[in-house]
């Protein structure tokens, strides 16, 4: 069962629990007053759960911001977000944008080989039409209602990684892998690996 937690006023964490694993993959949604913006798309296996969770929030989904196009971060975007709004604007780094979104095998085939059972669990990413892709530049600012998202290109874990500062709260969204993975039960941060340049 997907959990939706309002972590701040109008800011929601959606724990997708792929394969029944809680606190593994989350998507964040913000009610801007002029629609809902979403950060990440989760894996393909969770696309139905994400779509159903977002239907329970007040407002229409208008924008999505993807930190990077690894299968656990964007794989469900095509099945969840573009079905809720066929005109959604999906913001991605230019190295992962219009080339990868409509052609997920570019990332799926090497990911499945590298990740084994976990890649199979996450599933093949679902296509996002090129018309929905908005390729970002470092420093871009996108305003929706009362919320502004500033794009910061942060290559490292992936050559096409980006982070986001969300105003008015000055929330920094890094997509987990850029900062490491926090294991609450152990009170420990697992560093994530750097990706060799691929796309």
matplotlib code that plots the C-alpha trace (Angstrom):
import matplotlib.pyplot as plt

x = [0.0, 1.4, 1.8, 1.3, 2.8, 2.3, 5.8, 5.1, 2.0, 1.2, 4.4, 3.8, 6.1, 4.7, 6.4, 6.0, 7.2, 8.2, 8.3, 6.9, 10.1, 9.1, 11.4, 13.2, 11.8, 9.8, 8.3, 7.5, 4.5, 3.8, 0.5, 1.5, -2.0, -2.0, -1.5, 0.6, 4.3, 6.1, 9.7, 10.8, 8.6, 9.7, 10.1, 7.8, 6.5, 5.0, 3.4, -0.2, 0.4, 1.9, -1.0, -3.6, -1.8, -1.6, -5.3, -5.9, -4.2, -6.0, -5.3, -4.1, -0.5, 1.2, 5.0, 7.5, 11.2, 13.4, 16.8, 18.2, 17.0, 18.0, 15.1, 14.2, 13.9, 12.0, 10.7, 7.1, 6.8, 5.3, 2.7, 1.7, 2.3, 1.7, -1.5, -2.8, -1.9, -0.9, 0.5, 2.7, 6.0, 8.8, 12.1, 15.2, 19.0, 19.8, 21.9, 18.9, 16.0, 14.5, 17.0, 16.1, 12.5, 10.9, 13.6, 13.9, 15.9, 18.9, 19.0, 16.9, 19.2, 22.4, 20.5, 19.0, 22.4, 24.0, 21.3, 20.1, 17.1, 16.6, 16.5, 13.8, 11.9, 11.9, 10.9, 11.4, 10.8, 7.7, 8.0, 7.5, 6.8, 9.4, 6.8, 6.7, 10.4, 11.8, 15.6, 17.1, 20.0, 21.9, 20.3, 16.9, 14.0, 10.5, 7.6, 4.2, 1.7, 3.4, 6.4, 9.6, 12.0, 15.6, 17.6, 21.2, 23.2, 25.0, 26.9, 28.5, 26.3, 25.1, 26.5, 22.9, 22.1, 20.4, 19.1, 16.4, 15.9, 12.3, 11.1, 9.6, 10.8, 14.4, 14.0, 16.9, 15.8, 18.9, 17.3, 18.8, 21.8, 23.6, 23.7, 23.8, 21.0, 20.0, 19.1, 17.1, 17.2, 21.0, 21.3, 23.8, 24.3, 25.4, 27.3, 26.3, 28.6, 29.7, 28.4, 30.8, 29.7, 27.1, 24.6]
y = [0.0, 3.4, 5.9, 9.6, 11.8, 15.6, 16.5, 20.2, 22.3, 21.3, 19.1, 15.4, 12.3, 9.3, 6.1, 3.8, 0.6, -1.3, -5.0, -4.3, -2.5, 0.7, 3.7, 2.6, 4.8, 8.0, 10.7, 14.2, 16.3, 19.9, 21.7, 25.1, 26.6, 26.3, 22.6, 19.8, 19.5, 16.1, 15.3, 11.9, 9.3, 6.2, 2.8, 1.3, -1.3, 1.5, 3.5, 2.4, 3.1, 6.5, 7.4, 6.4, 8.3, 11.5, 11.2, 11.6, 15.0, 18.3, 19.6, 18.5, 17.3, 19.9, 19.5, 16.8, 17.3, 14.2, 14.2, 11.6, 8.9, 5.8, 3.3, 3.8, 7.5, 8.0, 4.6, 5.2, 8.7, 7.5, 5.3, 7.5, 11.2, 11.3, 9.4, 11.8, 14.7, 14.1, 17.6, 17.4, 19.1, 16.7, 18.5, 16.5, 17.1, 17.5, 14.3, 12.3, 14.1, 13.8, 10.9, 8.6, 9.4, 8.1, 5.3, 3.7, 0.7, 3.0, 2.9, -0.3, -2.9, -1.9, -1.3, -4.8, -6.3, -4.3, -4.5, -8.1, -9.0, -5.4, -4.2, -6.8, -5.8, -2.1, -3.1, -1.6, 2.2, 3.4, 5.7, 9.4, 11.2, 13.6, 16.4, 16.3, 16.6, 20.0, 19.9, 22.1, 24.4, 25.0, 27.8, 27.6, 28.8, 27.4, 29.1, 27.4, 29.2, 30.1, 27.8, 28.3, 25.5, 26.3, 23.7, 22.9, 20.5, 18.2, 15.5, 12.8, 9.8, 10.2, 12.5, 13.8, 14.4, 17.5, 18.8, 21.3, 24.2, 24.7, 28.2, 29.6, 26.9, 26.6, 22.8, 21.0, 17.9, 15.8, 12.5, 10.4, 9.1, 12.4, 12.5, 8.8, 6.6, 7.0, 3.8, 5.0, 1.7, 1.8, 5.6, 5.2, 6.8, 4.5, 6.4, 5.8, 5.0, 7.3, 6.4, 6.1, 8.4, 6.6, 9.1]
z = [0.0, -1.1, 1.8, 1.2, 3.9, 4.0, 5.1, 5.0, 4.0, 0.4, 0.1, -0.1, 0.0, -1.8, -0.7, -3.7, -1.9, -5.0, -4.3, -0.9, 0.3, 2.2, 2.4, -0.8, -3.5, -3.0, -5.3, -4.0, -5.1, -4.4, -4.7, -6.2, -6.2, -10.0, -10.3, -8.9, -9.7, -9.2, -8.5, -10.0, -11.6, -9.7, -11.4, -14.0, -11.5, -9.4, -12.2, -11.3, -7.6, -8.4, -10.7, -8.1, -5.3, -7.4, -8.2, -4.5, -4.3, -4.9, -8.4, -11.8, -12.5, -14.7, -14.4, -13.5, -12.7, -13.1, -11.4, -13.8, -16.2, -14.2, -14.1, -10.5, -10.9, -14.1, -15.2, -14.2, -15.6, -18.9, -17.3, -14.4, -15.2, -19.0, -18.6, -16.0, -18.2, -21.8, -22.0, -18.9, -19.1, -18.0, -17.2, -17.7, -18.3, -22.0, -21.9, -20.7, -22.4, -25.8, -26.7, -23.7, -22.7, -25.9, -26.3, -22.8, -24.1, -24.3, -20.5, -19.8, -21.5, -19.6, -16.4, -16.4, -17.0, -14.3, -11.7, -12.1, -10.0, -8.8, -12.4, -13.2, -10.1, -11.2, -14.8, -18.2, -18.2, -20.0, -23.0, -22.5, -25.8, -27.0, -27.1, -23.3, -22.7, -21.6, -21.6, -18.9, -18.6, -15.4, -13.6, -15.3, -13.1, -13.7, -11.8, -11.4, -9.2, -5.9, -6.4, -8.3, -9.1, -9.9, -11.8, -10.9, -13.0, -10.6, -12.6, -10.6, -9.8, -13.4, -16.1, -16.6, -13.0, -11.8, -8.5, -7.7, -5.2, -4.5, -3.4, -1.2, 1.2, -0.2, -0.3, -2.0, -4.0, -5.0, -6.0, -3.3, -5.2, -5.2, -1.4, -0.6, 0.7, 4.3, 6.2, 9.1, 11.1, 11.0, 11.1, 8.3, 4.9, 2.1, -0.6, -4.1, -7.0, -9.8, -13.3, -16.2, -19.0, -21.2, -22.4]

ax = plt.figure().add_subplot(projection="3d")
ax.plot(x, y, z, "-o")
ax.set_aspect("equal")
plt.show()
